[in-house]
Amino acid sequence: MRDDARDYRDLFLRDVPMMDTRAPVEFVKGAFPGVLNLPLMTDLERQKVGTCYKQHGQEAAIKLGHQLVGGQTKTERVKAWAAFARANPDGYLYCFRGGLRSQIVQQWLKEAGIDYPRVVGGYKAMRTFLLDTLDEALGQCRFVVVGGMTGTGKTDVLAQLPNALDLEGHANHRGSSFGKRATGQPAQIDFENALAIDILRKRAAGIEQFVVEDEGRIVGSCNVPLALHQGMQGYPLVWLEDRFDNRVERILRDYVVDLCAEFIAVHGEERGFGLFAERLLQSLNNIHKRLGGERHQRLLAIMQAALDEQQRSGAVELHRGWIEGLLREYYDPMYAYQRDSKAERIEFAGDEAAVVAYLRERRA
């Protein structure tokens, strides 16, 4: 049998398959990318065992656990664990602290003829390792921020850089009031874990300078780590510029054409379009107060007409009306003010090609 794992860095760098034996409620609160949840106990079973432990001690709790997870239930769970072990012979299993639950799963697998190693310290130790990884990077690495008006393509710039950290990608959100996607956002802990693993792998490849997009404290429902966000208020800034018509086309692509296709792919043609239209209208309504009543109603009417035409014929041209209005009357004045307030930090400004070239050279 392979030894139990203690090298968390190696586990994440090699993307080793792992089986999480915690209860589903624990897994949902936070997990690691690609890990499969095959619990020893359901949420209800775990709750009963926990209550027994508090009232009668460990021995009674273990006895109850064996009663709850016995017979056919045990057989089915061992079968699922064995299938994972056979499909992933280089993998590991873990529970919360690497204690009793993972040891029981390990023992039951052994009784079924499979020796399978576990992660010493379990989820808690691996999570602590990732938080330390993030803190170390913020203290030891250099960062540069990419800013720019709405629709200039900051995410497109990041996609071309091997040293970029895509916060919006990890958060599954485009960062603005219109940024929600068809699929939900990860839990906060999942977001942090994925970001830390991204940093770990890039540093292992020799990267010590990172590029991030200028973000607010929150990307949708995901909080940017406080130390990173605080650092972003002082890091050097590169300002991305583009023509107004290009920005309109990019927003049309991202927030209308691609988002609609995303909803349809997830929910089907009819329901998908309805949910897409609902999302777009709700996004505009979310900034109702900031727009003011008259402007909100005017842009809402244009958006509704554009959605009606899109549903009828598939044409998206009318959407340019509300996009142009939002940029000129809302986003551009706000970003122009932000640019002025950050002017002393701007070390370079240019279009996409120039900014990408500059950031690549800056990294060298």
N, C-alpha and C positions, 0 to 999 in steps of 0.2 A: 504493500500500500504506500502511496505517496505521502509525504509528511504534510501535516496541517500547515496552512499558510500563515505567515507572519509578515511577509513583505507586501504591504498594501500598494506601494508604488508600482511594483512589478505587476500586480493584479490589474491595475488600471491602465498601465502602459501597454500591456499585451491584450487588453480587452478580454480577459479570461471569463468564460461562462460561469455564472454563479446562480445558485438556487437559494432564494430567500424563504426561510421556513417560519418567519413571523406571521402573525395573524393579519388578515386582509386590512383591518383598520390601521394597523401600524404601517403596512406597505403603502397605503394610499397617502398617508401623511408625508412620506418621503422615502425615496429609493434611489437606486443607481441605474443609469441608462442600460437597457437591454437585459436587465435581471428578471428572472421568472419567479413569481410568487407561488410556491407550493407549500402551504402552511401545515405545520403539525396539528394546529387546532384552529377551528373557526373562531370568529369573534365571540360568539356566545359561549363556546367551550372555554375559551381563554378567560372570559369574565367569571365564569363559575369557578374555575381553578384558582383564579386570583382571590376571589372572595373566601374560598376555602383556606387558602394560604394565610390570609390575614386573621381568620377566626381560629384555625386549628393547627397551623404550622405546615412546614414543608412536606413532611412524610404523608400527612393526610391529603395534601394537594396533589402529590405525585400519584397516590393511590386513586384519587378521583380522576385524574388525567388519563390513567390507563383504563379506567372504566368507561370514560366518555369516548376515547379513541381506541376501541377494541373491536374484535370480531371483523365483520365485513367492512366497517369503516376503516379500520387499520389496514386491511388487505388492499383496499382501493388506494389509500394514500401511499403505501409502500410501492404499489405498482406504478404510480405516477412519478415517485422519486427515482425508482429504478429506470424508468424510461428516460428521464432526464440524464441520469448518470451514464447510461449506455450511449445516448446521443452526444454527450459531452464528456468524454473520458478524461479530458484535461481540466475539468471544472472543479468547483468547490461549493460547499453549502455553508450557510451561516444562519444564526438567529440574532437576537438583539445584542447580547453581550458575549456570544460564543460559549454559552453555558449549557444549561440542562436541556433546552429544547433541541439544539443542534447535536448534542451528544446522544439524545434519544433517537433522533432521525438516523444518525450515523450507526448506532447499534442495531436498529431495525433493518437497515440496509445490509449490514454485515450478516445478520441472520438470514437474509434473502440471498446471500452469496456475493454481495458487492461491497468491497472496501472503497469508501469514498471519503476524501479529506474535507475538513471544515476550516473556516477562517477563524483563527484565534482572535478573541476580542470582539468578533462579530460586527454587526452593523455600526454599533456605537464607535468602535475603534476606527473603522474605515471612514466614517463621517467626520470624526475629529481630525483624521489625517488630511482630508480634503479641505476642511476649514483652515488648517495650518498651512496647507499648500497655497491657498488664496492669500492669506495674510503675508506669507513670505514673499510672494510675487509682488504684492503691493509695496512691500518694503525694499525689495531688491531690484526690481525692474523699472525701466523707463516707459512712459506712456505718452501718446500724442492723440489728440481728439480731432475728429473730422466734423466740422459744422457746415451749415449752409441752409439756404431757404428751403421751404417745403417743396419736394419734388425734384430736387437737383440730382438725386441718385446716390445718396451717401451709402446706402446698402450695396449698390452696384460697385462702388469703389472698394468697399470692404471685401467683397467677393473675389477681387483680383489680387488681394494681398495675403501672403502666407502667414503674416504676423498679426492678422486682424482677430479681434474678439467680437463676435456678432451677438451682442446682448439681445437684440430683437429676435434673432433666430433661436437663441436658447429659450427666450420667453414665449415664442410662437405668437408674436404680436408685432405690429408695425410701429408701435410707439406713439402714434397720434390719436386724436379723438376718433378717427376712422380706422384705427389699427387692428380691431378684432378680426380674427380669421374664422374660417368655417369650423375648424377643430379647436378644442379648448386649450387653455394654457396649462402648463405644468404646475404642480404644487411648488410653493416657495422653496422648499428644501430640494426638490428635484432640479429646479432652476440653478440653485447654488452649486449642487453637486456636478451638474453638466458643465457649468462654467469652470469650476475648479479642475475637472478632468481635462478640459480643453487647454487650460493654462499648463497643466502638468505635462501633457504630451508635446506642446509647443516648446516648452523650456527644455524638455528632453532632447528635442531636435536642435537645440542651440539658440533658440530665440530668447532674447532678453529685452526687446523693445516691442511694445504692443500698440496697436491702433484700435481705438474704440470710437463709436459714433457719439456725438453730443446728445445725451439723453437726460430726461428728467429723473427725479428720484424713483419714480415708478414706471415700469413698462407694462401697461395694462394692469394686471393684478400682481405682477412680480416686482419686488423691491430690489433695486440695484444695491449690492452690498454697500453699507454706509461708508466704509473707508474708501472704496472705489469712487463713489459719487462725490465725496468730499474732495478727493484728489482731482477729479475731472473739472472742478471749479478753478484749478490753478495750472493744469497741464498745458503745454503748448498747443495751439489751435491752428489747424489748417482749414481754410474756408473754401468750400466747393461752390462754383458758380455755373450757371447755365442760362440759356435764353428762356424767356417766359413761355414761348410756344412749346419748347422741348419739355419743360416742366409739366405743362398741361397734359401733353401726350403720355408722359411717364405716369402721372397720377391716374389718367384714364386707363392705362394698361394695368396698373397694380390694384387699384381700388374698384374698378368696374369690370373689365374684361377677365382678369385673372381671378378676382375674388368671386365673381359669378360662376366661373368654371369650377372653382374649388367647392362652392356650395352644391353645385349640381353633381359633382363627382361623389360627394359624401351622402347627399340626400335624394338624388334622382332629379330628373328634369323639372317636373312641376313643383314639387315641394321645395326643391333646391332654389329655384328662382324666387319663390315667395319668401323664403327665409333670407335670401340675399337682399331683396328689396326692403324687407323689414329691418335688416341690419343697417343698411345705408340710411334709411329715414331716421332710425333711432340715433345714429351717429350725429346727424345734423341736429336733431332735437336735443342731444346732450350738451350742445354749445349754444342753446337758445338764448340764455341770459346774456352770454358774452357777445352774441351777435346783435341783440336788440330785436324787438318785436317785428318792426317793418322789414328789416333785412332778412330775418329768419323766414318770414312768410313768403317773401319774394324768391329766395333761393329754394325754399321747400316746394313751391309751385313749379319751378324749373326742373327740380329733381324728380318730382312725381310725373311730370310730362315725359321726361327722358326715360323713366322706368316703364311707363305705359308703352312708349314707342319701342323700347328694347324688347319687351315681352311680345309685342305684336309682330315685329318684323326682324328682330335681332340686331337692328342698327343701334349704335351707341353714340352717334355724333352729338345728340342733344345734351349728353352729359357734360360736354365741354362748357356749357353755359354756367352751371352751378360751380364747376371747378374753377373757371376763370374768376367768377364773382368772389368765391371764398379766398382765392389767392390774393387778389387785388385789395379786397376790403377788410380781410381779417388776418390771414397768415403773414402776408408780406410786411405790413406795418409792425406786427409783433416781432418778427424775426429781424427786421431792420434795426429796431431798438436794441434787441439782444446783441446784434453784431457790433453796434456802437459801444455797448457796455463791455464787450470783450475785445475791443480793438487792439489793446496793448499786448494781448496774448497771441494775436494772429501773426504767424511767422511766414505764411505763404498763402496765396489765393490764386485760383485758376480753374479751368474746366476739368472734366473728368480725366482726360488723357494727361494733362499737366500735373494734376494732383496725384494720380497713381504713380507717374514717373518720379515725382518729388519724394513721395513716401517710400518708394522702393530704394531710391538713392540714399534717403535719410537713414534707412535701416542698415545699409551696407557699411 
